[in-house]
């Protein structure tokens, strides 16, 4: 099939699972990987048995995340990739800062979280790193495969119409936001290969939405019922797609997004 003309409207990554998005103007994609530093770190909520020498997938409920810990959205975090330093802003001031590669830096972040959300912890919070001995970083994604998540902004607009009030696209915590496709066109692309900037991505899965989308990404208030609205209005609970990077290359805001025939 011929896909309508579309382009990248925004690019984001989430250096620490459950914490603030980081907007990018451009990114270099590598085959078989996520966007660099996406979900590179996570906050363990009670012991998981995660082995940094052989990192593997764990379900998201083992970490601090918005589906259960909406207060995280009230934190404004920033990550410096060169120094691996995470800063956390709370109530208009910097509340914690630490180099996540160092014990001291991790302890500073963990100490803040113990005081910030003691009643939501199943054990001592612990910063986990996806840096792996193999040189291929682990991603604390919601799925086991290394993927890039894509949201169609027209589908978000359809959800907004169903809800009857504004819906911030950042509720869906995607990597790439696309404009130009009709609503739900992304579901027609399962199995297709997308040309995204200089890269090539294969669409592998629809994204089933969870209660994290009910949380306002600015206020941290759980004010909508997105999965329920999706199910009641559209007879599914999906919004967005996962894609694997087949051929690496640069992507940037404004780049074209096209699908090969046969999608």
N, C-alpha and C positions, 0 to 999 in steps of 0.2 A: 504494500500500500504506500501511497505518497503521503507523507506527514506534512501538516501545515507549517509554514515558516514560523520559527520560534527563535528565542534568544535567551541567554542567561541574564536574569534580572538581578540576582544577588548570589554571593557565595559565602558560606559560613563554615566554620569548624568549631568543635567543642573540645578544647584541650583536656578538660577534666569532666568526666561524665557527670551530668546532673547540674553543672554550673553554667556560667554565662556563655553565650555564643561569642565568637570572635569573627568580625566581618573581614573578608579579604577582597581585594580588588582583582587578584589573580591567584592561581595556584598551579603547581606542576604535578600532574597525575602520573603515577607509575603503575605499570601493569600488575594486577593482582594485589593492589594495596588500596588503602583508604586515602583520602586527602591527608597530607602530612600532618602529624600531631593530632588528628581527630580521635577523640576518646583515648588519647595516649595514657592518661591517668584516670584513676577512679578512687573513690573513698570507700573502703571496705567497711560494711556495717556489721561488725561481728566477724569472727574468724571464718574464712572461706576455704582455706587450704590451697589458695593460689600459690603456684610455684613460679617465681620470677625466672628461674633457669629453664623452665619449660612451660611458658604461659599458655593457657587454654581458656576456652569460653566458659563463663559462668552466667547464669540467668541474672537479669538486672535487679531482681529483688535482693540480691546479696550485697548491693551497693546503695549508697545514698543516691536517690533519684527523685524526680518530680512526681512520679506516679503516686508515691507515698509521702514524700518529704517536700511539700510545696513551699515551705519556708525558704528553701534554697533559692527560689526565684527572687527573693528580696535582697540577695547578695549581688553585688556588682563586682565581677572578677575580671582580671586581665592577666594574660599569659605572655611572657616574653620568650620566644622560641630560642633565641641565642643563648640566654642564660638559664632557661628552664625555670624562671622565677614566676610564681603565682602571687598576685596581690588580691586581697579580698577587701572590698569596701562595704561598710555597713553603717547605716544611719548617718550618711554624709561624710564619713571619715574612713581612712584606711585602718582596718581592724587587725589585719595579719598580712605577713609577707614571708615568703620562703622559697629557696632554691629546692625544687622537688627532687633533685639528684642527691641532695645531702641529708643526712640524718637530722641535723639541726633545722633545716628548712622544713622538712616534713613534720617534725615535732611542733613547729610554730603553727602550721596549718591545722594539725590534729588538735592542739590545745584550744584553738579558737572554736572548732566545731564541737568539742566536748562542752564548752560553756554556752554555745549558741543553741544547741538542740539536744540537751541531755535526755529528754523524755522520749526521743525517737531513736535512740541508739540501742542496738542489741549487744553491744560490747564496745571496746575501745575503737574509735574510728582510726583507720590506718590508710595512709596514702599508698596506693599500689601503682607501680610503673609498668608500662608495656614495653619499655626498652628491653630487647632480648639479646642473648648471646649470639644468636644466628645473624644478627644485623637486620632482620626483618621485624619491624615493630609490631607488637600486639595491639589490637584495638579493643577497648572494652565496649564494643557495640552491643546492641540488643540482639544481633544475630551472629552466628558463628562465622559466616563468611566475611571476608574483607570486601566491603561494598561502599558505594557512594549513594546517598539518598537524594532523591529528586522530588520536588513538589511543583505541581502545576498550579500557578496562581489563579487560573480560571476555576479550578476545582475548589480552591479556598473561597472564592467569591460565591460559588454555589452553596457552600456550607454557610457562609455569612447570610445569604438570602434565607436559608432554612432556619437559621438561628434567630434572625430578625434584629441583629445588632452586629457591630464591627467584630471581626475575628482577626487578630494579629497573626500573620503567617508564621511568625516565630514560635507559635504554639506547637508547630509540627517539627521543630528542631532538625531541619533538613540541611544538607550541604549545598545543594544547588536549587535555586528557585527559577522557574521557567515561565516566561510570558509568551503568548502567541498561540498556544494550543487551546482548542475548545475544552470545556469542562469534561473531565474524566477521560480525555483522549489518551492519557498515559497508560490506561489499562489495556488499550488496544495494541500497545507496543511490547507486551510480554514476549520475550524471545528475540526481539529485534535488536539490531546493533545501531547505536546512536553515534553520530558524528557530533562531538561536543568540543568546539574549538579545534585544537590540534589532536585531541584524544579520541579514542573509540571506546564506547561502553556498551555492554550487553545487558539488557533489562532482564532481571531474573525473578523478581518477586514483587507483588503488591505489598504495601505496608499496612498492617492491621493496627489501628490506633488504640491507644490505652488511655487511662485516666489522666496521664500527664498533660494531655491536650486541654483538659478542663481548667488548667492553671494559667492565669494571666501572667505572661513572662515578665511583665514590668512590676506588678504589684505583689505577685505571689499569692493572690486570692484565687481560690477555687470557685469560679463564678459561672462556668458553663458546663454542659453535658455533651461534649462533642461526640464520643462514640455512640451514645444513645441517639443523638440527633441523626447521625449518619445512618444508623440501622433503621430508624423509623421513617426517614425521608427517602433514602436511596437503597434500602434493603441490603446494605453491606456496611461494614465498619472500617473501610479502607480509605486512605488518602495518601497518595504518593507511591513511589516505586523505588526499589533497590536495583542498582546496576553495578556490575563488575567491570573494572577497567581492563579492557582487552589490549589496547595499545596506548602507551603513555603519551603525554604531550601537555602543553600548556593550555589552560583555560582562563578566560577573563570575562568580567562583566561586559555584556554587549555581544559576546561571541554567539554565532549561529548554533542552533541545535537542530539536527536533521536526522531522520530515520531512513535506513536503507529499505528498498522495496522488499516485500515479503514479510513485513511485520504483521 
